[in-house]
């Protein structure tokens, strides 16, 4: 299954939407998580049609920030189980033997509030067990080597993130891109 998570930084202009269309055409994802859409449900429905996806669940942005969208192709039956401003948790292939829990996650920007997200992940990890994949942007690093340039990262913040991932039984699959 091909998944893409993309921090859009807004989908209000034609150029951003065209870049998204180009990514979808080049990569052919079956499921996408879009974060920081800065869009409401109506705008995301229009974008869903432009991208030729069959389903879309939107968490509308509030003010000038945020916004999440979870899009999928018809072959993947998706049932959204829970959501917040920072996550969309779904069951894919809900009634079949190959069901899995798929969570799109976008971490809190404010470092003082990151533990709220980690605690939510811990709570969601106690649900009935299905294979679980959590993807998106966590806004945190696992280790210093993951950062290039800028101010150094707090070891305590990274350790809190590592602890949450360990508690959930997650394995880092890596990433591509910046």
C-alpha positions in Angstrom: 0.0 0.0 0.0 1.4 3.3 -1.1 0.9 6.1 1.5 1.8 9.8 1.4 1.9 12.3 4.2 2.3 15.9 3.0 2.5 19.1 5.1 0.8 21.4 2.5 1.3 24.7 4.3 -2.0 25.7 2.8 -4.0 24.7 -0.2 -5.6 28.0 -0.9 -3.8 28.8 -4.2 -3.7 27.1 -7.6 0.0 26.4 -7.5 -0.2 24.4 -4.2 -3.1 22.3 -5.6 -1.2 21.7 -8.9 1.9 20.6 -7.0 -0.3 18.1 -5.0 -1.9 16.9 -8.3 1.6 16.3 -9.7 2.7 14.4 -6.6 -0.4 12.1 -6.8 0.2 11.5 -10.5 3.8 10.7 -10.0 3.5 8.5 -6.9 0.0 6.9 -7.2 -0.8 6.8 -3.5 -3.8 4.8 -2.3 -4.1 6.8 0.9 -2.9 10.4 1.7 -2.7 12.4 4.8 -2.6 16.2 4.2 -1.7 18.3 7.2 -1.8 22.1 7.6 -4.3 22.3 4.8 -5.7 25.6 6.0 -8.9 24.5 4.4 -12.5 23.6 5.3 -14.6 20.6 4.3 -15.9 22.2 1.1 -12.5 23.2 -0.2 -11.1 19.7 0.6 -14.1 18.1 -1.2 -13.1 20.1 -4.3 -9.5 19.1 -4.0 -10.6 15.4 -3.5 -12.3 15.6 -6.9 -9.2 17.3 -8.5 -7.0 14.4 -7.2 -9.5 11.7 -8.3 -9.7 10.2 -4.8 -13.0 8.5 -3.9 -13.1 9.3 -0.2 -12.1 12.2 2.1 -12.4 12.9 5.8 -11.6 16.4 6.8 -10.7 18.1 10.1 -11.2 21.7 9.1 -8.6 24.3 10.0 -9.3 26.8 12.8 -8.3 30.3 11.9 -5.1 30.5 9.9 -3.6 27.2 11.1 -4.1 23.5 11.1 -6.4 21.4 9.1 -6.1 17.7 8.3 -7.4 15.6 5.4 -7.4 11.8 5.0 -8.0 10.8 1.4 -8.4 7.3 -0.1 -9.0 5.4 -3.3 -12.1 3.2 -3.6 -10.3 -0.1 -3.3 -9.5 0.7 0.3 -12.6 0.6 2.5 -11.9 3.2 5.2 -13.8 3.8 8.4 -12.7 6.8 10.5 -12.7 5.7 14.2 -11.5 8.9 15.9 -10.0 12.3 15.1 -8.8 15.5 16.6 -6.9 18.6 15.4 -3.8 16.4 15.4 -4.9 13.0 14.2 -7.2 10.9 12.1 -7.4 7.3 13.2 -9.0 4.9 10.7 -9.6 1.2 10.1 -8.7 0.2 6.6 -10.4 -3.0 5.1 -12.6 -3.0 8.2 -14.4 -6.3 7.8 -11.7 -8.3 6.1 -9.0 -10.5 7.5 -6.4 -7.9 6.3 -7.8 -5.0 8.4 -5.4 -2.6 9.8 -5.4 0.6 11.9 -4.0 3.5 10.0 -3.4 6.8 11.8 -2.5 10.1 10.2 -0.7 12.2 12.8 0.5 15.8 12.9 2.4 16.7 16.0 1.9 19.8 18.1 4.1 22.7 17.1 4.4 24.0 20.7 7.0 21.9 22.5 5.3 22.5 25.8 2.2 20.6 24.5 3.9 17.7 22.7 3.2 15.3 25.5 -0.5 15.6 24.9 0.0 14.0 21.5 2.3 11.3 23.0 -0.4 10.5 25.6 -3.1 10.3 23.0 -0.9 7.8 21.0 -0.5 5.7 24.2 -4.2 5.7 24.8 -5.0 4.7 21.3 -2.5 1.9 21.4 -4.7 0.2 24.0 -7.5 -0.3 21.5 -8.2 -3.8 20.2 -5.1 -5.0 18.4 -4.9 -4.7 14.7 -1.7 -4.2 12.7 -1.1 -0.4 13.2 0.7 2.1 11.1 1.0 5.7 12.3 2.3 8.1 9.7 2.6 11.8 9.2 4.6 14.6 10.8 5.4 14.2 14.4 7.4 17.5 14.7 9.9 15.8 16.9 13.2 13.9 16.3 14.3 10.5 17.5 17.9 11.5 17.6 20.2 14.4 17.0 21.5 13.0 13.7 18.0 13.5 12.2 18.4 17.2 12.3 20.4 19.3 9.9 21.2 22.9 10.8 19.4 25.3 13.2 19.3 25.2 16.9 20.0 21.9 18.7 17.1 19.8 19.9 16.3 19.1 23.5 17.3 15.6 24.6 14.4 15.5 27.0 11.9 16.2 24.2 13.5 13.5 22.0 13.4 11.0 24.9 9.7 11.7 25.6 9.1 10.9 21.9 11.2 7.8 22.0 9.3 6.6 25.2 5.9 7.2 23.5 7.0 5.2 20.4 8.3 2.4 22.6 5.1 2.3 24.7 3.1 2.0 21.5 5.3 -0.7 20.0 6.2 1.5 17.0 9.2 0.9 14.8 10.6 3.8 12.8 10.2 3.0 9.1 12.2 6.1 8.1 11.2 8.9 5.7 12.1 10.5 2.5 12.2 14.2 1.9 12.9 17.0 4.3 
